[in-house]
Amino acid sequence: MKDLVEKAGRAGEFEIASAGVSDEEWGNPVHPGTVRMLSLHGISKGVSGKRARQITRKDYGAYDLHICMDKSNVRRAISIYGGDPEGKIRLLLDFAGETRDVADPWYTGNFDRTWSDVYSGCQALLETLAEW
């Protein structure tokens, strides 16, 4: 998303952060399969030194949108945040007109499919934000 926003000349308009809903990967670097896919698509900025963290209740008020990759992430985010009174939590592929979860490479090993899902979702999200 950061790469798309930067290429669109809109980097100054957004604060984009990444965090998970579990603490399983806390402190770990970006997965090598993800690094490989990003590199294949010319994205390296911001990957080095990135470490996983879990969302906190404070994050809800800090951001306008909270984008989740799947329905179980939505449920867990709502639990951590204590609800979603402002309707900020959304599924990424909803923006692309899809009613399914992003393919999870943790289970499939298919980083190409995940890249495709995330890229199309982020493109659609950026288009939607341009209209807001």
Backbone torsions as a table, in degrees:
resi	resn	phi	psi	omega
1	MET	NA	-41.8	179.4
2	LYS	-60.1	-40.6	179.6
3	ASP	-64.5	-44.2	179.3
4	LEU	-63.0	-43.1	-180.0
5	VAL	-64.1	-42.3	179.1
6	GLU	-64.5	-45.5	179.5
7	LYS	-63.5	-27.6	178.2
8	ALA	-82.8	-2.0	-179.8
9	GLY	72.3	26.5	-175.0
10	ARG	-121.4	17.4	-174.7
11	ALA	-56.9	-35.2	-178.9
12	GLY	-70.4	-11.5	-178.0
13	GLU	-89.2	-10.7	-171.6
14	PHE	-130.6	149.5	165.5
15	GLU	-116.9	114.8	-175.0
16	ILE	-116.3	127.9	179.7
17	ALA	-135.3	162.6	-180.0
18	SER	-130.8	136.2	176.7
19	ALA	-156.6	157.9	-179.3
20	GLY	-105.3	172.8	179.3
21	VAL	-97.5	-8.6	177.4
22	SER	-117.2	168.9	178.3
23	ASP	-104.4	9.7	-176.6
24	GLU	-59.5	-37.3	-176.2
25	GLU	-103.0	5.7	-176.2
26	TRP	-42.6	123.8	176.2
27	GLY	84.2	-9.7	-178.9
28	ASN	-77.2	150.4	175.8
29	PRO	-73.7	173.6	177.0
30	VAL	-59.2	136.7	-178.4
31	HIS	-57.6	138.2	-179.7
32	PRO	-55.2	-35.5	177.8
33	GLY	-65.0	-36.8	177.2
34	THR	-70.2	-43.6	177.7
35	VAL	-58.2	-42.8	179.3
36	ARG	-61.6	-45.2	-179.3
37	MET	-65.1	-44.4	178.7
38	LEU	-60.3	-43.7	179.6
39	SER	-62.2	-41.5	177.5
40	LEU	-58.9	-27.6	-178.6
41	HIS	-103.8	16.9	173.6
42	GLY	74.3	23.6	-179.1
43	ILE	-112.9	116.5	176.4
44	SER	-131.9	-20.4	-178.0
45	LYS	-62.6	129.5	176.3
46	GLY	83.4	-0.5	-178.5
47	VAL	-87.1	-44.3	-179.5
48	SER	-65.4	130.6	178.9
49	GLY	85.1	-8.4	178.8
50	LYS	-68.9	133.3	179.4
51	ARG	-127.2	142.4	-179.6
52	ALA	-68.2	144.3	173.6
53	ARG	-143.1	161.4	178.5
54	GLN	-98.3	145.6	175.8
55	ILE	-62.5	156.2	175.7
56	THR	-127.6	165.1	179.2
57	ARG	-56.5	-35.3	-179.8
58	LYS	-62.5	-29.5	-178.8
59	ASP	-59.9	-30.8	-177.2
60	TYR	-57.5	-46.1	-179.1
61	GLY	-77.4	-18.3	-175.4
62	ALA	-81.2	-18.9	-174.8
63	TYR	-129.7	150.1	179.9
64	ASP	-79.0	-31.6	179.3
65	LEU	-133.3	147.7	174.9
66	HIS	-127.5	108.2	-173.8
67	ILE	-98.1	124.3	179.9
68	CYS	-110.3	152.7	-178.9
69	MET	-86.4	-25.8	-179.9
70	ASP	-150.8	168.9	-175.6
71	LYS	-63.8	-33.7	178.6
72	SER	-68.3	-32.8	174.6
73	ASN	-64.9	-38.7	178.0
74	VAL	-61.1	-48.8	-179.7
75	ARG	-59.7	-44.1	-178.8
76	ARG	-67.8	-40.1	177.9
77	ALA	-61.6	-44.5	178.7
78	ILE	-60.3	-39.6	178.5
79	SER	-64.5	-45.9	-179.4
80	ILE	-66.5	-42.6	-178.1
81	TYR	-76.5	-15.3	-177.4
82	GLY	79.0	26.9	179.8
83	GLY	125.3	-176.0	177.1
84	ASP	-143.1	63.2	-173.6
85	PRO	-63.5	-24.1	-178.4
86	GLU	-99.9	3.3	179.0
87	GLY	63.9	38.0	-177.1
88	LYS	-85.7	-19.8	-174.6
89	ILE	-88.4	122.4	-176.6
90	ARG	-136.6	155.1	172.9
91	LEU	-85.6	136.3	-177.3
92	LEU	-57.0	-48.0	-174.8
93	LEU	-71.9	-12.3	172.7
94	ASP	-57.8	-35.9	-178.6
95	PHE	-67.8	-24.5	179.5
96	ALA	-95.9	10.3	178.5
97	GLY	76.7	16.1	179.7
98	GLU	-98.6	148.9	179.0
99	THR	-114.8	34.1	-178.6
100	ARG	-131.7	169.7	177.7
101	ASP	-79.7	156.5	171.0
102	VAL	-64.9	136.7	176.9
103	ALA	-60.0	129.6	-175.7
104	ASP	-98.4	112.6	-177.7
105	PRO	-69.1	-15.0	177.4
106	TRP	-60.1	-37.0	-177.9
107	TYR	-95.9	-32.2	-174.3
108	THR	-99.3	-26.0	-174.1
109	GLY	73.7	2.9	-175.6
110	ASN	-96.2	87.6	-179.3
111	PHE	-73.2	-24.2	176.4
112	ASP	-62.8	-45.8	-179.7
113	ARG	-64.6	-41.7	178.7
114	THR	-63.6	-44.1	178.3
115	TRP	-56.6	-47.8	-178.8
116	SER	-59.4	-45.8	179.5
117	ASP	-62.6	-49.7	-176.5
118	VAL	-66.3	-42.1	-179.0
119	TYR	-63.3	-46.9	-179.7
120	SER	-66.7	-37.8	177.0
121	GLY	-63.8	-43.1	180.0
122	CYS	-67.8	-39.2	175.8
123	GLN	-59.7	-47.0	-179.5
124	ALA	-65.7	-38.1	177.6
125	LEU	-62.5	-45.0	179.4
126	LEU	-62.6	-40.5	177.4
127	GLU	-62.8	-42.0	179.0
128	THR	-63.6	-43.7	-179.1
129	LEU	-64.9	-29.3	177.5
130	ALA	-65.3	-25.8	-179.0
131	GLU	-87.6	-14.1	-177.1
132	TRP	-80.0	NA	NA
